Amino acid sequence: MDDHSDSSDQPGVIGIALAAVLTAILAQGSWQWFATYVGVTLLAVVFCFYRLPRYAPGLRVAYARNLTAYSLVVGLCLSIALAPMLQRWAWLFPMPGTRDRCGALGAYERIRTEAALADLAGRDGAALSDAQAVQGHAAVADCLSATTTLWLPVYASGAAVLVGLVAWCVDRARTAA
């Protein structure tokens, strides 16, 4: 059978999309580095086992449908792979107007922890300080995770558009050659 068969011969892409969606939905709390592993694994499966049908000049419904599905799945897998980095590195994806508030939430949580554990202040200041740091860090991580999850569809959509354009250009160039 031809490597560039129709998607009906390659049902695995549906399973990959489902795995990526479940990963995104079931993500609880902070995006962890295991999400990167899952995303990269899914990308490897897509790139190894899925082939777009051959491009033919003119609007081909099967090609457009396959290119759209392929681009969306790769964009989703890429966004899951990069989610921990998007969460941690503001320079990679600034998320304007939302990331800035997480530091204030962490400061609030440190104050709230101090109020809740006020009786420790006189007995063990180091334990109070540690509890404040842990609770503040957890609040910031949860806020950044929620912010990342909120903005992830924007990143995935942008990645899908880029993947689709690159795949379409490569397929056109290959056909022209």
Steps between C-alpha positions, in 0.01 A plus 500: 500500500618855429661695786271791422168326539180659619443551872248214508800267476671675791261507798789546744487877466161494675656311791786748514259791507298331774813438708604862463156628597484270802844619608385861480169434675641284778788736576454596863699777662828620358610383155776252572788384279324168440265694271805575284577130481139418409489773234832398345394134500173584325688714246738211431204268439336752265819560302588130477160351420288765330543619144294765325355399165684634199429860415324556170440841342157643562287468808499139604256429779686194633832683502355809671320286759815298573721809512262668745483197729876445482574866577259515793633178655863607460416845642330340800788257562752782465312719746487214753874439453576869555244568778749469789736741324217739414401496866848564635665728242330835446728581203365198309134596533426814703120452537432873539286617789477161671849382597570818702228426755649169614778661707244703695301183564813333640563797731139483621533126568817561707311756711202266535729216609660725761156592635390136508818389677552805720555285808816358338664842467616502862596132512658424164557789261686277252203263470267795442734640236520161326121462507459848354749427223335167411147643499608810307683290239201265463263795451724654233544164323124435500432850370760466224361158411147636472629794296697270271199273453288805420744616229598153371231490229640824357847349482367168362299682232800707395717188488232319294489784247880497467511120469226509237676768297835324514349161409303655212809684366715187526235291327460757220876519451526121493220478242659770283836323500 
